[in-house]
Amino acid sequence: MNPAVYVLGGPDGYRGIADDWGAIGLELDLLAGPEVVLMLMGRARTYEQPFSGTGDDDVQAGVLVDPERKVLLFFALEGPSVETRTRRATLTLLRAAWPGWDVRWAHGGRTGLRAYAGLDPADDADRDKRVWERDVSEMGAVALSVRDPDVTVVTLDGPDRCHLVCYGFDHPVMHGPALLDRLAAATDHGAYHELAVAGLHVDTERRRVGWWLTGHQIHHDTAGARWPGWTVEFWEDRWAGHRTASGGRFDPTEPDDAAALTAVRDAALHHWSLVPGHEQGGPACLAGLDLRGLTSRQGPAARAAIEEAYRSATGG
């Protein structure tokens, strides 16, 4: 299962559908543009409930569309929007596909959608949850050998160290200062010059922390409180702050945005195309809304919108 949540604003407030399918390729769904997406989401309102967004720890992706304010807020667990090589290109294409809209990434995941909808964070029982101390583990040589591994880079000042880790649930920043003890025996890689999906820099002498990620972290706004007496800065998805703070110990090569734009466009066109032999099932887009017949009919309009967004983004 790949659970997703779809939220649509309207005169009766925010209403949403939580579904077991639809998380993979959500950003490719949205590249069809507002005309197609709003039509499909509007057709699904019959099944919607008032949006609460609590207790959905397994939700891997979500989107909130506010037609009145023209805001598109979304997040995903996997796909081109969270892959560092294609993230900037994906957001560029989305903004071109939704002209006049404020396209935003929900760094807090479902809790980011809740905050936008004006729901009280205190109503979420998971807000002050403790992290699993074994969640953060070292990346092995085999895992690091693949192209674009899901690596999180942790750099430390005093002593100067660079650790390469992965996590399953919570970004290392959520562990607070206890993280330093857990990394004491970890391998020091010295530096890392490849792309990463998240990062953390800790200056132990100045008691300053900076962190970033391309994915999402529920209740990310509680990170500062988990480091009492420290200054914590959230860099969102801007790894340049990490590069500067670490003195170059984390210094990845910038992605090829032109190649990434083409790759994301091609993926979106394929996503909105019928699979040979499965024409009756429709394309894989918006699977969570269970509207395959409708998506089949909207395929040509969606693909045209994707091509237009690409031309707009590339000046072609």
N, C-alpha and C positions, 0 to 999 in steps of 0.2 A: 504494500500500500504506500501511497505517496500523498498524505492528507494535505489539503489546502483549504483556505477560507477566502470567500469572496464577499465583499461588503460594498453596498451601494447606498449612497446618500439620497435622500428624497424628502418630500414634505412631511413624512411621518418619521423622520429620523434615519438612523443608520440601521439597515437590515442586512443580515448576512446568512450565507450558507457555508457550513463546514462539511467537507466531503472527503471521502477516503482516497480520491484520485484527483489529479490535476496539478500537483506541485511541480513535476518535471516539465520544463519548458514554459513556465508561466510567463516569463518575459517575452517569449516568442509569440504567445497568445496576444499579448498587449501590443505587439508591433503591428497588428492589424489596424490600429488607430481607434479613435473614440467612436466613430460612427458604427463600426462593426461590433466592438466590444460592448458599448452601451446597449445596443439592440439585443445582444445575446444575454447580457446580465439582466436587462429589463424583463425578458421573457421568463427568466428564472425566479422573479420576485414572488411568484405564487407560492413557492416552497420556503421562502425566507422567514427568519425569526428575528426579533430585535437583537442587535449585536451585543454580546457581552464580552467575548474574547477571553474568558477565564477558563482555567483548567484544560487548555489546549496545548500541553507540552509537546505533543507529537506533531503539531502542525508544522509542516516543512516549508510552506510558502503561503503568501497571502497578498491580497490586493484590496485597497479601499479606493473607490472612485467617488469623488464629490463633484457632481456636475455643476452645482451652483457656484462654488468657489473655483472650479476648474483645477482641482488638485488630483493627481494620480499618485498614490502612495503604495509601495509594494516591497516585498522581500522574497527571497528564495534561499533554499539550502544548496542547490546545485544548478548548474547551467551556465550559460555565457555571462550572466550578470554577476556571478560570484567568482568566475575564473579571472584571475588578475590579467591574463593576456588579452581577454576580450571585454573586460568590464567597462572601460571607458567608451569603447565602441558601442556596446549595447545601450548605455545610457544616452549617448549621442544620437543613436538611431531612434530611441524611444522619444526623445524630445523633438526630433524632427517629425515623427509619426503623430505626435500629439501637439501640434502648433498652438500656441496660446495657453497651454496648460502648464502648471507647475508640477513637473515630474520629480518625485522624491523617493529616496531609498529609506525604508523603515529599519534603521539600525537596531531598534529594539524588537524586531519581529512582531509577533502578535501583540506584545505590549506597546509597541509603537503605534499600531492601529488603534488600540484602546485609548491611548493618550490623545490621538488626533480626534477621536470621537467624543472626547470630554469625559471619559469614564474615570472614576477615582482609582488611582493605583493601589490604594490601601485595601480595595475590595479583592485584590488578587492574593490568594494565600501563598503563592510562590514567591512573592516579592522579596522576602527576607530569608529565603531558603539557604541552607548551607550547601556548599559544593562538595562533590565527591573527591576526596584528596588524591585518589589514584587516577583521576580523569586525565591528568596531564602525564604524558609518557614521551620518552626519547624517540626520535625518528631513526630507524635502523638504516643500514647501507642500502638494502634492497628497496625500501620505500623511497629513499632519496634518489635512487637511480632512474626512476620513471620521469617522463616529461611533465613538468609542472606539478610536482608533488604537493599534497595538501599540508604544507609545512608552515609552522608558526615560528618566527624568529624572536628569541628573547636575548637581548643584549644587556649587559650589566656594566656600570662604572663602579670601580672600587670594590672588588677587582674587575679588570677589564676582561669580560668573557662574552662568548656568543654560543647560545644553546639552540638546538633545532628540535622542536617538540611537535606533538600533535595532541589534540584533545577531542573528546567525543561530545561533550555537552556544554561546558562553560569555558570561555576564554580564560587563559591563565591569569589575567588581571583580577578576575573575580575571586581568586584564592587569597588575595591580600598578601601581607608580608610573609606569611607562612610559605609562600611559593619559593622564597629564597632558600629556606632550609631544604626544601624538596629538590632543588636544583644543585645543591652543594656538591653532590657526587656525580653530577651529569657531565657528559663529555663537552669539553670546550673546543668548538670548531674554529675559534679564532675570528673568522669572518664568514659572511655568506653573500654571494653575488648573483644569486638566481632569484626568480620571482617567488613570492610567498603569498599566502592567503590571509595572514594575520601577523601581528607583531606587537612587541612590548619592549620598552626601554626603561630600565630602572637605574636611577642615579642614587646610590645608597648614601653618598656623602651629603648631597643637597636634599635628599629625601623627596625626590621628584620622580613621577611616573608618567610615561606617555604610551598610549596604546592605539591600535587601529585594527580594522578587519574589513574584509570584503563581504562577509556574510552578515549574520545578525546575532545578537546576544540579548535574550530577554532580560528586562530590568537593567539594561546597561547603565542607566542613570544612577544605580546604587554602587557603581564601582568605586567612586571616591570615598564613600562611607566605609568601604572594606579596607581602606588604607588610612586609619586614623593617624593624624599628625603628618601626613604626607600631602603633597600637591599632586593631584592626578589630572592629566590633560587627555581628552579624547580627540584623536586626530581623524575620526570617522574612517574613510577609506584612503586617506592621504598618507602613503608610506614615505613621502619626502620628509615629513617631520621626523620619522624614525631614522632615516638616513643621516639627517643633520645631527640629531641628538647622539647617535652612536659613533659619530666621528668617522663614518664610512665603513664600520664593521658590517653593517647591512647596507649594501649598495648594489641593487639589482639593475640589470639592463632594462631600459624603458621598452615597453611593448611596441610592436609595429602596428600603429593604429590603422593605417590604410589597409593592411592585410586583414586586420581584425574586423573592420567594417564589412569587407567582402565576405568573410567567413560567417559573420552573424547574419548578414542578409541572406546568404545561401541557406543557412540553417532554418531561418524563418520561412523562406519560400517552401522548403521541403516540409516543414512542420504543417503548413497550411495546404498541402497537396494531398490528393488521394493516393493511398498505397495500392499499387497494382494487385488485383485479386481480392481487395477488401473495399471496393467502391461503396457497397451498401453501408459499411460501418462508418464511413466518413473519415476525415483527417483526425489526427491525434489531438488537435487543439481543443482547449477548454474542456478537457475530459471530465473534470469535476462537475461541470454543469449538466452533463448527460444530455447534450443537445446536438448529437451527431448529425441528424438530418439537417438541422439549421446551419451548422458549421459547413456542411457540404455545399449548401447553396451560397454561403457567404465567402467561400474560398476564393473565387475570382476577385471580389472586391478587396479582400484581405491582401492578396498577393499584389494587387495594384498599389495599395497603400504602402506596402513594404518597399516596392520598387521606387515609389515617389519619395519616401523617407530617405532612401539611400542616395538618390540624386540630390536631394536637398542637403544631406550631410556632407557629401563629397563635392558639391558645387558642379555636379555633372549635368 
